[in-house]
């Protein structure tokens, strides 16, 4: 068991509280997967935790502790009542672990572990782990209606863990998929991104298509190629710009899409878009990344600053005023330097301009 988590459990118990590891950490521990996120459930209240630990209270009623790379969230045993807009209208605290586990989504996320590493499995989560099945806790219809995000979470866990989805849950997803339209685009983007960036993405995309969730969400994808880059992943999804990306992410997605339309990484693409964007697009185009890197290293210039002649000097040499036409000539000059039709030397560039002046004017 993680030593930090063990110490927290021991501290809580020494002060008279019940406490267990629960959820993703225990699930991944049993699957022999590593994680930096640790969830703890306890009979201690937030006020109790504040007296015992140095951390911060989260808006959704948990106490967060950060220790090196470990993100630890502690919550009090609770029952949740009357969901509205994906949130319970009110909660009641309890000393009953069973009641706390019943509010959770999937059986595989209800397995607990005590301070000694003993497994407490009250809802059959271990069996579902062995059987590789995603099963909802409690009444499936109610859980989906309470929070439609659980539809996408189902697909995400089925993808990442390569599990099957229990039949009743499949039926409820099919019957209630239109509820996804009530979700924020932020939540949709978050869940779909985890599917796209999974090495098992093909299963996830097939599930999205099987349930027609792509139609509900207004997105589409054809011949998706795996990449571990978020912008590269969404660049392959039609209508991706409807998702809440940052300005930089949106620009990068558009750049990658522009390169994909060209279907080839060339010197001018490397110059225009840079190495990072070009490599992401190159991976999607199934180009050799090492070759792209070598091509970039061999470029005579990488940015406009590398050109050995300024825009003003170009105007002076051609004896013309600055204009859009001169800007186009500068672009032609950069192209010829990139493809080594002229050497990036001020004297050679001046000669090039003078030789071609009569052609341009």
NORMO-V474122 format. One record per backbone hydrogen bond with DSSP energy under -0.5 kcal/mol. NH is the residue of the N-H (numbers start at 1). CO is the residue of the C=O. E is the energy in kcal/mol with one decimal. If there is no record, write none. Layout:
# NORMO-V474122
NH&CO&E + NH&CO&E
This chain:
# NORMO-V474122
6&2&-2.4 + 7&3&-2.1 + 8&4&-1.8 + 9&5&-2.5 + 10&6&-2.5 + 11&7&-2.3 + 12&8&-2.4 + 13&9&-2.4 + 14&10&-2.6 + 15&11&-1.0 + 16&13&-2.0 + 17&12&-2.3 + 20&41&-2.5 + 21&113&-2.8 + 22&39&-2.3 + 23&111&-0.9 + 25&22&-0.7 + 27&23&-2.6 + 28&24&-2.8 + 29&25&-2.2 + 30&26&-2.4 + 31&27&-1.5 + 32&29&-1.1 + 33&28&-3.7 + 38&36&-0.5 + 38&71&-3.0 + 39&22&-0.5 + 40&73&-2.8 + 41&20&-2.5 + 42&75&-2.1 + 43&18&-1.9 + 49&45&-2.4 + 50&46&-2.5 + 51&47&-1.1 + 52&48&-1.1 + 53&49&-2.9 + 55&53&-0.7 + 56&64&-2.3 + 58&62&-3.7 + 61&58&-1.6 + 63&74&-2.8 + 64&56&-3.5 + 64&62&-0.5 + 65&72&-3.1 + 67&65&-0.6 + 67&70&-2.1 + 70&67&-2.7 + 71&36&-3.0 + 72&65&-2.9 + 72&70&-0.6 + 73&38&-2.6 + 73&71&-0.5 + 74&63&-2.7 + 75&40&-2.6 + 76&61&-0.5 + 77&42&-2.8 + 79&92&-2.7 + 81&90&-2.3 + 84&87&-3.5 + 86&146&-0.6 + 87&84&-1.6 + 89&81&-1.7 + 89&82&-1.7 + 90&81&-1.3 + 92&79&-2.0 + 94&77&-1.6 + 97&95&-0.7 + 100&96&-1.4 + 101&97&-2.3 + 102&98&-1.7 + 103&99&-0.6 + 103&100&-0.8 + 104&101&-1.5 + 107&135&-2.3 + 109&106&-1.8 + 110&107&-1.9 + 112&120&-2.8 + 113&21&-2.0 + 114&118&-2.2 + 117&114&-2.1 + 120&112&-2.5 + 121&119&-0.6 + 122&120&-0.5 + 128&124&-1.8 + 129&125&-2.0 + 130&126&-2.4 + 131&127&-2.8 + 132&128&-0.7 + 132&129&-0.5 + 133&128&-2.3 + 134&164&-3.0 + 135&133&-0.7 + 137&105&-3.2 + 140&138&-0.5 + 143&139&-2.2 + 144&140&-2.2 + 145&141&-2.5 + 146&142&-2.7 + 147&143&-1.7 + 150&147&-2.1 + 151&148&-2.0 + 152&148&-0.6 + 153&149&-2.3 + 154&150&-1.9 + 155&151&-1.7 + 156&152&-2.4 + 157&153&-2.7 + 158&154&-2.4 + 159&155&-1.9 + 160&156&-2.9 + 161&157&-2.4 + 162&158&-0.6 + 163&158&-1.0 + 164&132&-2.6 + 166&134&-2.5 + 170&166&-2.1 + 171&167&-2.2 + 172&168&-2.0 + 173&169&-2.3 + 174&170&-2.3 + 175&171&-2.3 + 176&172&-1.7 + 177&173&-0.7 + 179&176&-1.9 + 180&177&-1.9 + 181&178&-1.6 + 182&179&-1.9 + 183&180&-1.5 + 188&184&-1.9 + 189&185&-2.8 + 190&186&-2.1 + 191&187&-2.1 + 192&188&-2.7 + 193&189&-2.4 + 194&190&-1.3 + 195&191&-1.3 + 196&192&-2.7 + 197&193&-2.4 + 198&195&-1.1 + 201&198&-1.5 + 203&200&-1.3 + 204&200&-1.2 + 205&201&-3.0 + 206&202&-1.9 + 207&203&-2.2 + 208&204&-2.3 + 209&205&-2.2 + 210&206&-2.6 + 211&207&-2.3 + 212&209&-1.0 + 213&208&-2.5 + 214&208&-0.8 + 216&212&-1.5 + 217&213&-2.6 + 218&214&-0.9 + 219&214&-2.2 + 220&238&-0.9 + 230&228&-0.5 + 233&229&-2.3 + 234&230&-2.4 + 235&231&-1.8 + 236&233&-1.3 + 237&234&-1.6 + 238&220&-2.6 + 238&236&-0.6 + 240&237&-1.3 + 242&239&-1.5 + 243&240&-2.0 + 245&243&-2.1 + 250&246&-2.6 + 251&247&-2.2 + 252&248&-2.4 + 253&249&-2.5 + 254&250&-2.3 + 255&251&-2.4 + 256&252&-2.5 + 257&253&-2.4 + 258&254&-2.2 + 259&255&-2.1 + 260&256&-2.5 + 261&257&-1.6 + 262&258&-1.0 + 262&259&-0.6 + 263&259&-1.3 + 264&259&-0.6 + 266&264&-0.7 + 270&266&-2.3 + 271&267&-2.3 + 272&268&-2.6 + 273&269&-3.1 + 274&269&-0.5 + 274&270&-1.6 + 277&273&-0.5 + 278&274&-1.6 + 279&275&-2.6 + 280&276&-2.2 + 281&277&-2.4 + 282&278&-2.6 + 283&279&-2.5 + 284&280&-1.7 + 285&281&-2.2 + 286&283&-1.0 + 287&282&-3.3 + 289&287&-0.6 + 292&288&-1.8 + 293&289&-2.4 + 294&290&-2.4 + 295&291&-2.4 + 296&292&-2.2 + 297&293&-2.3 + 298&294&-1.5 + 299&296&-1.2 + 306&303&-1.5 + 307&304&-1.4 + 314&310&-1.9 + 315&311&-2.0 + 316&312&-2.4 + 317&313&-2.7 + 318&314&-2.1 + 319&315&-0.9 + 320&315&-2.2 + 327&323&-1.8 + 328&324&-2.0 + 329&325&-2.0 + 330&326&-2.4 + 331&327&-1.8 + 332&328&-2.2 + 333&329&-2.5 + 334&330&-2.4 + 335&331&-2.3 + 336&332&-2.3 + 337&333&-2.1 + 338&334&-2.8 + 339&335&-2.1 + 340&337&-1.6 + 341&336&-3.4 + 342&336&-1.2 + 345&343&-2.5 + 349&345&-3.0 + 350&346&-2.3 + 351&347&-2.1 + 352&348&-2.2 + 353&349&-2.2 + 354&350&-2.3 + 355&351&-2.4 + 356&352&-1.7 + 357&353&-0.8 + 357&354&-0.5 + 359&356&-0.8 + 360&356&-1.4 + 360&357&-0.5 + 361&357&-2.3
